[in-house]
């Protein structure tokens, strides 16, 4: 017995060291990836449950009664109530118990834990009811941030944790940021298809030094696998009655990982059955099948198999996952819902390394969500002619000037207040601000004209090129990194533009504009590196053009909000022999449009 104790301790230390190596070689990214996949699937099922509770297809619009003339008696006509673009904020939380928080097959890695996922989502989802051919198209753009927290755990089933280092939460807590852009097309009352782009950014909440005792490596990265997913989806929703409905959802995606460890195809097919037990309570059951194939993973870091041999666990890897689940949803109010769920998942993988791939997991949890829409009713212009006539728009935003670049070989005065010899000069500028005032006139529902005047201000950042520059304080050589600049670049455009708007009575109106005119510009350099200059400035009047696009969002009878992008080009300016060709500026602005 005395000999067995040291031997047992030695075997435990070897097993623990093997476990730590496996975790250090990619266990965390794989676990987090699986957690995110499960959370995204749950979010999609929540959308289907909301559809079942609402009893309407996404494209079905509410109706309202409208009184008619008195000579027709008390008859009322039913007309479609117009919908609007809206912004929404959603907050939700899920509290779950997982029988296998590490999604591992080896009993040495199986850990039961409590998980909390807290999320905040902001999205903009405009409608196109006034645009022919787009009344069944539903775009959506937004950002969702989730905090994954493993706040309590149980011991590994067959691993002694006397060292106290095995801490699931410390190794796996992370934040996930999801930027999404989606578009759904309602084919008919029951079928919709969509395209989407998602970016997933993962960030640990603790420092590498805090995780190193758990992961077994000194340089535990603070960030890990980020992903870009392009997907096609199809959703079939069929209500049998007001109480019973079925849904089938298919999603096919292609995923790029950053760092470029792998690319993969990820496909999911889910069938769901819904029963509305009352106006506020529903029951649902589902079955889901996921198939993922890692198409290019030759550069993935190796993991370790059960014999502690290094293997690339992502290379030509095929995962199959089956999930069955049931749930109850309680609609406490139109904005607030809560629910209970129980899921069983089993995954099989061709990968033989000690990480997520092969696992069986039971998940039991509770959740709540609150969604607030900033608008519920649309102000629709009764007559398009009400929007005709004069208006004034003011805009404020950010301006970004492209590098002022020339292929010239200059000598003598090369820049305002600067002499020397300079080849292929290039000036980079810092982001700045732009302000515009634009009085205009709407001739009809789709065409207007305006005169716009504004100012763009940008600070100078760097001078690049080859040669030397001389100021009152001395001569500087341009090396490979260039020289820092202090100064300003000012542009004052005055343009006449034609504005083309999308016609219709809706309050959301996209538009394009194009204009020509003149621009006053001024370049002043105060300091090059550590040398002061004479503060001379060069100024120029030049032809200019502008192309813009954006949308107006009507908020009252006379006021619109405005969001736009503008590209301004100043043609052939000359700043003390420095001729950058066409100086291009990009502006993103917000404004207000007042109609008279």
N, C-alpha and C positions, 0 to 999 in steps of 0.2 A: 504493500500500500504506500510505503514511503517513497518507493521508486516511481509509482504510478503518478503521484502528484506532480513532481517536476516534469514528467513526460507530458501529462495533460496540459500543464501550463505552457510548455514549449509548443505543443500542437495548437493551443489557442492563439499564441502569439503569431505563429506562422499563418494561421487562418485569418487573424485580424489584419496582419500586414498585407495578405493577398486581397482582402476586402478593401483596404484603404487604397491599394494600387488600382484596383478596378474602378473605384469611385473617382480617383484622380484622373483616370484616362478617359473621361467622357461620360461617366455615369450621370453626373448632374445635368448636362445638356439633354441627354436622352430622357431622363425623368421629367424635366421641365417641358420638353416637347410633347410628351404624352399627356401631361397635365393640361397643357394648352389645347391639345386636340380634343380631349374630353370636355373641357369647358366650352369650346366653340360649338361642339355638337349639342351640348345642353342648351346653349343660347339659341341655336336654330330650332330646337324642339319647343322652346318657350314661345318663339314667334308663332309656331303652328298652333300652340295651345291658345294664344291670344286670338288667333283667327277663329278657332272653334268656339271660344266664348262669345266673340262678337257676332258670329253667325253671318258674316258678310265676306265676300271675296275682296281682295285688296283694291280692285278697280271699281267696286260698286259704290256709288255716291249716294248720300242721304237725300231725301226729298223733303220739300216743305210745301205747305198749302198757301196759295196766294188768292186773295179776294179779287173778283172781277167787277165790272161795272154794275151799278145798282139795278139797271133795267133788266139784267139777267137773273134777278132774284138773289137768292143766297148761295148760288152755285160757287164753288171754289175749284180752281184748277191746281193740279199737282205739277210742279216743275222741279227739275233737278236743282238742288242747292249747290252753288259753286263752291269748290274747294280752293285752297290757297297753298302757296309754298309755306312751309313752317319750319321753325327751328325747335328742337326738343332737347331736353336734358333728362337723362335716365340714371338713376342710382339703384344698384342692386347688390345683394349679398347672398352667398351660399355657404351654409355650414354643413360639412359632411364628415362622416366617419368612414375611413378607407381601411379595409383589411390588409391592403398591400400598397402602402404609400410610395414605395420605391418601384412599383411595377416590375418586380423581380421574380424569377422562378426559383432560384436557389434559396433554400430556407434560411441560410445564413444572412441573406439580405432582406428577408420579408419583415416589414415593420408595419404594424397597425398604428394609425395616427388620425388625429382630428385636423381637418383642413378648413380654413376660411378663405373665401375668395370675395374681395370687396372691389366693386367696379363703379366707375363714373364715366358716362358716355355723353358726348355732345354731338349732334348731327343736324344737318340741313337737308331737307327732303322736299324740293319744290314739286309742284304739280304743273301739268301742261294742258289743262282742260280747254284752254282757248287756242291751242295750236293744233290745227288739223293734222291728223296722222300721229300725234304724240299724246292723245288723251288717255292712252292705255300704257304709257311709258312712265316709270317711276324711278327717277335717279335718287341717289343718296350719297352723301359725303360726310365724313366725320372722324372723330377720334375717340377711342375707348382705352382707358387706363385701368388695369386690374392689379391688385395686391394679393399675391398668393402667400398665405401664411400657414405653416404647419405648427400650430400653437401647443399641441400636446401629443405625445407619442407613447407607445408601449414598447417593451423590450423586444429585440429580435427574437424570434421563436426558438432558435437553436444557437444563439451567440451570447456568450457571457459578456456583459457590459460593465464589468467591475472597474475598468479604467475610466469610465465616465465620459469618454470622448465621442460616443456614437450619438450625435445630436442631429436628427433629421431636419428640424427647423433651421438650425444654424447653417446647414449646408445647402438647403433648398429654398428658403424664403426668397422671393424675387418679385419684381414689378414687371408687368408686361404692358407695353404701349402698342396699340393697334390703330394704324391709320388706314381707313378704308374708303374705297370709291366703288359704288355698285350701281347697276342699272337693271331694272326688272321690266319685262314686257309681258302684259296680260294678253295671252293668246285668245283665251275665251274665259267664261265664267269660272272654269275649274282648273285651267292649266296656265302656268306662268313660267317663263324662262328668264335667265339673267346671266350677266357677266359681272365679274368683280375683280378688284385688285386689293390685296391686303399686304401691309407691311407690319411685321411683328418685331418689336425691339425688346430684348430681355435685359434686365439690370438687377444685379444682386443688391441687397440692402445692407450687407455687412462688408467689412474690409477683407482683403486676402489674408491678412495676418490672423483675423478672427476665424476664418474658415480652414486655415492650414492644419490645425490639429485634427479636424474631421476628415478633410479630403486627402490628407497624407502627402501634400505637396506644398512647398514654400511659395511658389509663384502661382497661387490660385487666382485665376483671372477675375477681374471685377465685372466683365461682360462676357457673354458667351453667345452661342449660335443665334443670330438674327435671321429672319426669313422673309422672302418676298413670294407671295402666292398669287398666281393668276388662275381663275376658276370659272367654270361654266356650271350652271345649276338649272334644274328643272323641278318644279313643284306641282303636284296634282292634288287638289283638295276637293273632295266630293261629300257634301252634306246629304245624308239620307232623309233626315227630318231635322227639326229644330234641336233635337237632342242627340242625334247620332251623326258622326262624320268619320271619314277615313282620309288619310293623307299619305302620299308617297313622295319622297324627296330624294333626288340623285344629285350628287356634287362631284365633279371631276376637276382636279387642280394639278398644276405643275408648280413645284416649289424650288426656289433657289435659296441656298443657305449662305450666310456671311459670318465668319470666314467660309471660303468656298470648299467646305469639307465634302459636300454632296449636292446633288439635285435629286428630286424624287417626284414621282407621280403619286397622287393621293386621291383615292376614289371612295365615296361613301354612298350606300343605298339604305334608306330608312323608311320603314312603314309604320304608321301610327293609327291608333283607333281612339276616338274621343267620344265621351258620353257626358252631356250636360245634365247633371243631376238636379240642378235648379238654376235660377238666374245668376247665382253667384258661385256655384260649386260645380266643378267638372272633374271627371276621372279620365285618365289616358293610359294607354299601354303602347309599347313600341318594341320593334326589333330592328337592329342595325347591323350592317356588315361593312367593314372597312378593309380595303386592299391598298397597300402602299409598297412601291418598288423604288429602291434607291438606284437611280440610273447612272450616276457618275460620282463615285466616292473613293477613287483611288488615292486621294490626298488626305483622307480622314486619318486622324491619329489612332494608333492601335489601342485596343482594349486587351483584356486578358480572359482566356477561357477558364474552365474549371480546373485545368491542370497548370494554371498560372503561365501559360504560353501566350505571347503577344499575338493578337489577331486584329485585322481591320474589320470591325463588326458592322460597318456600314456598306462595305463593298459588295455589290450585287445582292443586296439583302432584300428579302420579300417578307412583309408582315401581313398577317390576316387577323382581324379582330372582330369578335362577335359580341354584341351587347344586347341584353334584354332588360326592360325596365317597366315600372309602373309608377304612377304619380297622381296626386290630388292637387288641384289648384283652387284657391279661394279668392274671389274678386271682392275685396273689402270696399272699394270705391272705383270709379272709372280710372283713377290714377294709380291706385295702390293694390297690389296683389301679393299673395303669399302662397306657399305650397309645400308639399312633402314629396319625396321621391325615394325609390329604391332601385338600384341597377346592379346587374351582374355582367361582368366582362371577362372574356377569355381571349388571349392573343397567342398566336403561334408565329414563330419567326425562323428563317433559315440561319439567323445569326446565332452563334454559340457562345458569345461572350457574356460576361456577368454584368448585364445591364438590361434596361427595359427592352422587351422584344417578346420573350416568352413570359407570360404571367397570367394569373387568375386573380380577380379583384371583386370584392363586394363593396358597394357604396350606398350608404343610407344618409339622407340629408334633409335639411329644411332650407327654404329660400324665401326672399321677399324682393319686390322691385317696385319702384315708383317712377313713373314717366310723366313729365310735364311738357305740354305743347304751348308755345308762346302765342299761338293764334288758333282760333276755332272757326271763325267766320270770315268770309272774304268780302271786302268792299269792292264791288264790281261797278265799273263806270256804266251808268244807264245808257249813255249815248256817247259813242267815240268822239263826236264833235265837241263834247265838254272839255276835252284835253287839247283842243286847238288854240292857237294864239300864242302870246309871248310868255317867256319864262326866263328865269335866272338860276344858274346852277353854280354852286361853290364846292370845291373839292380840295381835300388835304390828304397827303399821304407821303410815301417814301419814294425817293428817286435813286436809281442806280445807273451810273454812267459807265458805259463800256470803256476799256482802256483807250486813251488817245494815242494812236500809233501811227508812225510814219516810216517809210523806207528811205528817208532823205539822208544825205551826208552833209551836215551843217558845219559851218565854221564862222567865226566872228560872233555876232549876237545869235545865240542858239535858242534862248528862251527869254521871256521878259526879265530884264535885269541880270542876265546870266550870259557870259561869253565862254568861248572855248571851241573845241571840236567834238562833234557828236554824230555818231552813225546809228541808224535805226532806232531813233528815240521812241520811248513809250512811257506815258504817264498813267499810273493807276490811281483811282480815286476812291475815297470812302463813301459808304452809303450816305445819302442826304435826305432833304425834304423837298416837297413840291407843293405849291399852292396855286389854284386856278380860280378865276371868275369867268363865267361864260354866259352872257345873255344870248337868247336865241328865240326862234319862232317856229312853231309847228304848223306846217301848211295843211297837212292832213294826218290821218291816223298812223301813217308809216314813214313820213318824210318831214324832216325839219332842217333848219340851218342855224348856225350859231357862230358868234365871234368869241374866241377865247383868248385870254391874256393871263399869263402866269409867271412864276419865278421858280427856278430850281437852284438849290444851293448844295454844293458838295465840297468837302475838304479834300485836299491833295494827300496822297499816301506815299507813292514811290516813283522814282525815276529809274528806268532801265535803258540799256543800250551799251554802246562801247565808246570810249574816248575820255575826255576830261572836261570839267566845267570849272569856271573861274568866277568867284564873287569878290566883293570888296575885302573879304577876310582871307582869301587864299584860293588854292586850286585843289579840286577833289577828283580822284580817279574813279571811274565807274567800274567796279568789279563785277563778278558773276551775280552777286546779290543785289546790285544796284545801290541807290542812295535814297534815304528817306527824305520826304518833302513835307514842308509845312506851307500852307497857302489855301487858296480857294478857287473854285471854278463856278461861275454864275451864268445861268442862261435865262433869258426873258423872251419867251416866244409870244408872238401875236399872230393868230391863225384864223382863217375862215374855213369852216368845216360843214360838210353835209352829214346828217345823222339819219340812219335808216333803222327804224324800229319794227319789231314784230307786231302786226296789227291784231286787234281783238279787244275784248272788254275786260280781260283779266287784269289784275293789278300788277302782275309780274311781266315785265317787257324786256327781253334781250334787245341789244342794239349794237350796230357797228357805225363807226364814224371815220371819215377821212378828210384831211384838210391840208391847205398850203398857206404860206405866208412868209413872214420874216422873223428872225430871232436875233436879239442882241446877246452877245456872250462876252465874258470877261475872264481872263486868266491872270492870277497874281500869285507869285512865289515869294514867300517871306524868309524861308530858310531851307538850305540844302544840307542834309546831315547836321553837322554842328556849326555850319557857317551861315551867318546872316547875309541876306541879299539887300539890294537897294529898295525893295518893296515896289518896284515898278510893275505896272500892269499893262496888258495888251487887251484891247477891246475890238470887237468886230460886229458889223451887221451882215448877216448872211441869209440866203434863202433857206427855208425850212419846210419840212412836211411832218405830218403826224397821222398815225393809224391807231384807232382805239376800239375797244370792245368792252361791254359790261352789261349791266341790267339795272333797270329802275324798278323799285318796289313801292307801290302806291300805298300811303298810310292815311291819307285823308283826301278831301275833295281837291286840295290845291298843293299838297306836299308829297314828294317822292323821296325815298332814300336811294342812294346811288352807289354802286360798286363798280370799279372799272380798272382796266389796264391800258396804258398808253405807250406807244413807241414814238419818240421824237427824234428826228434826224436834222442836224444842222449841217448844211452843205458847204464844204470847202472853206472853213474858217482859216484865218491866218494870224498866228500869235507870234510876232517878232521872228518871222521866217519859219517857224514851226507850223507845218500844215498837216493836220491829222486826217485829211480827206473828209469823210462824213462822220461827224460825232454823233453817236447813238446813245439815247438815254431811255431806260425802262422805268415806268412809274406804276405803282399800285396805290390807288386812292379811294377814299370814301367821301361821300358828299351828300348834299341836300339840294333838291330841285324844287323850286317854288314856281307854280303856274299862276298866271293872272287872268 
